[in-house]
Amino acid sequence: MLQAPETDLQGASGVARLRALDAFPGSLANRVYLSLREAIVSVAFGPGEILRKGEICARLGVSRSPVAEAVARLAAEGLVDVVPQAGTFVARFSMAEVREGAFIREAIELAAVERVAATVTEAQLAELRRNLRMQEVLVADGDAAGFYALDAAMHGLILSFTGYRRLAQVAATAWVHVDRARQLVLPIPGRVAATLEEHRAILAALAARDPAAARAATAHHLRQLLTYLEPLERERPDLFAPA
């Protein structure tokens, strides 16, 4: 059985799961930002959890200045809420932001996969098949977190095959709330196996050089998020911001 990625939803502090700064590129402030952002998007820090800057500084071995700069960037992205006289908290999920991000993601990915279906090379198909084989192994091993990483990599490959270099950057910004929300959905029993089948359908359409089929398979795949997330909003209102 696939196991859910460990998250603060299961009771542990996200600070313990902050990756060391040498795993990230750029300036000190950028590395602190990327470490915190990863922990929030992966739900290592749970919705509503307080971010204690002193603990973060101690964990990452930095002063308060780069942490404050990182928090300001995260607040601008809507990932944290800074409450005067109270503290800094991980933002709860906003269905409005998730729906907007899902809309943007679908618009971009459908256009991308349609283009790639008409231009895909054998070398590119080989990359996608290799990724899919690795997904199958991780499903068999019960590694949901590893599967999530390969899922993201597959979508990234398709975007890169368009030849448009800025798409990945636009995607990372536009659907950060979608990526975060998907962490709640993948551990749902049966969802990872269904996702794998959806990926197989997308790859089959690309291999057939069928733009219409690739677009339809991708649309079906992307629309599953809200199908699963909307019932969860009713079941776990504590994770979501008021409408």
JOQUI-V513901 format. One record per residue. N is the residue number from 1. RES is the residue in three letters. OMEGA is omega in whole degrees, -180 to 180 (999 if undefined). NEAR is the number of other C-alpha atoms within 10 Angstrom. D_CENTER is the distance of its C-alpha to the mean C-alpha in Angstrom with 1 decimal. Layout:
n = <N;N>
res = <RES;RES>
omega = <OMEGA;OMEGA>
near = <NEAR;NEAR>
d_center = <D_CENTER;D_CENTER>
This chain:
n = <1;2;3;4;5;6;7;8;9;10;11;12;13;14;15;16;17;18;19;20;21;22;23;24;25;26;27;28;29;30;31;32;33;34;35;36;37;38;39;40;41;42;43;44;45;46;47;48;49;50;51;52;53;54;55;56;57;58;59;60;61;62;63;64;65;66;67;68;69;70;71;72;73;74;75;76;77;78;79;80;81;82;83;84;85;86;87;88;89;90;91;92;93;94;95;96;97;98;99;100;101;102;103;104;105;106;107;108;109;110;111;112;113;114;115;116;117;118;119;120;121;122;123;124;125;126;127;128;129;130;131;132;133;134;135;136;137;138;139;140;141;142;143;144;145;146;147;148;149;150;151;152;153;154;155;156;157;158;159;160;161;162;163;164;165;166;167;168;169;170;171;172;173;174;175;176;177;178;179;180;181;182;183;184;185;186;187;188;189;190;191;192;193;194;195;196;197;198;199;200;201;202;203;204;205;206;207;208;209;210;211;212;213;214;215;216;217;218;219;220;221;222;223;224;225;226;227;228;229;230;231;232;233;234;235;236;237;238;239;240;241;242;243>
res = <MET;LEU;GLN;ALA;PRO;GLU;THR;ASP;LEU;GLN;GLY;ALA;SER;GLY;VAL;ALA;ARG;LEU;ARG;ALA;LEU;ASP;ALA;PHE;PRO;GLY;SER;LEU;ALA;ASN;ARG;VAL;TYR;LEU;SER;LEU;ARG;GLU;ALA;ILE;VAL;SER;VAL;ALA;PHE;GLY;PRO;GLY;GLU;ILE;LEU;ARG;LYS;GLY;GLU;ILE;CYS;ALA;ARG;LEU;GLY;VAL;SER;ARG;SER;PRO;VAL;ALA;GLU;ALA;VAL;ALA;ARG;LEU;ALA;ALA;GLU;GLY;LEU;VAL;ASP;VAL;VAL;PRO;GLN;ALA;GLY;THR;PHE;VAL;ALA;ARG;PHE;SER;MET;ALA;GLU;VAL;ARG;GLU;GLY;ALA;PHE;ILE;ARG;GLU;ALA;ILE;GLU;LEU;ALA;ALA;VAL;GLU;ARG;VAL;ALA;ALA;THR;VAL;THR;GLU;ALA;GLN;LEU;ALA;GLU;LEU;ARG;ARG;ASN;LEU;ARG;MET;GLN;GLU;VAL;LEU;VAL;ALA;ASP;GLY;ASP;ALA;ALA;GLY;PHE;TYR;ALA;LEU;ASP;ALA;ALA;MET;HIS;GLY;LEU;ILE;LEU;SER;PHE;THR;GLY;TYR;ARG;ARG;LEU;ALA;GLN;VAL;ALA;ALA;THR;ALA;TRP;VAL;HIS;VAL;ASP;ARG;ALA;ARG;GLN;LEU;VAL;LEU;PRO;ILE;PRO;GLY;ARG;VAL;ALA;ALA;THR;LEU;GLU;GLU;HIS;ARG;ALA;ILE;LEU;ALA;ALA;LEU;ALA;ALA;ARG;ASP;PRO;ALA;ALA;ALA;ARG;ALA;ALA;THR;ALA;HIS;HIS;LEU;ARG;GLN;LEU;LEU;THR;TYR;LEU;GLU;PRO;LEU;GLU;ARG;GLU;ARG;PRO;ASP;LEU;PHE;ALA;PRO;ALA>
omega = <177;179;177;174;178;-180;177;176;180;167;-178;-180;178;-178;-179;-176;174;179;179;-173;-180;176;-173;-179;170;-179;179;-179;-180;180;176;178;-177;178;178;-179;179;-178;179;-179;179;-179;169;167;-177;177;180;-179;178;175;-179;-172;179;179;179;178;-179;-179;-176;179;-178;175;-178;-174;180;178;178;178;179;-180;179;178;179;177;179;178;-178;-178;175;176;178;-177;-179;178;-179;179;180;-175;172;-178;171;-180;176;180;177;179;178;-180;178;178;179;178;180;-179;-179;-179;-178;-175;178;177;-178;-175;177;179;-177;179;-179;-173;-171;179;177;179;179;176;179;177;-180;179;178;178;-178;177;178;175;-179;179;-178;175;179;-179;-179;-177;-178;-180;177;178;180;-179;179;174;180;-180;179;178;178;178;-179;177;-178;-178;175;-176;179;-170;-175;-176;-178;179;178;-179;-177;-180;-170;-176;175;-180;175;180;180;-179;-180;178;177;-171;-175;180;179;-177;178;-174;-179;179;178;178;178;179;178;177;178;180;178;-179;179;179;177;180;178;-177;-177;-177;-178;179;179;179;-179;-180;180;178;178;-179;-175;-176;179;-176;-177;177;180;-172;-176;174;180;177;179;-177;-177;-178;179;-179;-171;174;177;-179;999>
near = <11;21;14;18;20;15;20;20;17;11;11;14;17;23;21;13;18;21;18;13;21;12;9;15;11;11;10;16;17;18;22;30;23;21;21;26;22;17;22;24;20;23;22;26;29;25;21;18;19;19;21;12;17;12;12;20;17;12;16;18;12;16;13;14;11;18;23;15;15;22;24;17;16;21;17;11;15;17;22;24;21;17;9;7;6;8;12;19;21;22;23;20;24;18;20;12;16;22;16;16;20;22;16;16;19;19;12;15;21;20;14;23;31;23;22;23;25;16;15;18;14;10;9;16;16;12;12;22;17;12;16;20;11;15;25;15;13;18;18;13;14;16;18;22;19;16;24;21;11;17;18;11;14;21;16;16;15;24;23;16;18;18;12;10;11;10;16;16;9;13;17;14;11;19;21;20;24;24;19;19;21;19;20;20;19;24;16;13;13;11;16;22;16;14;18;18;14;19;21;16;19;24;23;17;22;28;20;14;19;18;21;16;19;27;23;16;22;22;18;14;19;18;13;15;21;18;11;16;17;11;10;15;16;11;10;9;12;13;19;17;15;10;6>
d_center = <21.8;18.1;17.4;14.6;12.7;14.9;14.0;16.3;16.6;18.9;21.0;20.4;19.8;16.7;19.1;20.1;16.6;16.3;16.5;19.7;19.9;21.3;18.0;17.0;19.0;21.1;23.2;23.3;21.8;18.9;18.3;18.5;16.0;13.4;14.2;13.9;10.7;9.0;10.9;10.1;6.3;7.0;9.8;12.5;14.0;14.5;14.9;18.4;18.9;21.2;20.4;23.6;24.1;26.9;25.0;22.2;25.0;26.6;23.6;22.7;26.4;26.4;28.4;27.3;27.2;24.0;22.2;23.7;22.5;18.9;19.1;20.6;17.7;15.1;17.6;17.8;14.1;14.7;12.7;16.1;19.5;22.6;25.6;29.0;31.2;28.5;25.6;22.0;19.5;15.8;15.4;15.4;13.2;14.9;15.3;16.8;13.9;11.5;14.3;14.9;11.4;11.7;15.1;14.3;11.7;14.4;17.1;15.8;14.7;17.9;20.0;18.4;18.9;22.3;23.3;22.2;24.1;27.2;26.9;25.1;27.1;27.9;26.3;23.0;23.4;24.2;20.9;19.0;21.4;20.9;17.2;18.0;20.7;18.5;16.1;19.4;20.5;17.5;18.0;21.6;21.0;18.9;16.0;12.9;10.9;12.3;11.7;7.9;8.4;11.0;9.3;7.1;10.5;12.4;10.9;11.5;14.9;15.8;15.1;17.1;19.9;20.7;22.2;20.8;19.6;18.0;15.6;12.8;13.5;13.7;10.4;8.7;10.8;11.2;8.0;6.3;7.6;6.4;2.6;5.0;7.4;6.3;7.0;10.3;11.0;10.7;13.4;15.7;18.6;18.7;15.3;14.3;17.7;17.5;14.3;16.2;19.1;17.3;16.2;19.9;21.1;19.1;20.5;24.0;24.1;23.3;25.9;28.3;27.7;27.5;25.5;26.1;25.0;21.8;21.1;21.9;19.9;16.7;17.5;18.1;14.9;12.7;15.1;14.6;11.7;14.4;17.0;15.5;14.2;17.5;19.6;17.5;18.1;21.8;21.7;19.9;20.8;20.6;16.8;17.1;19.0;22.2;22.2>
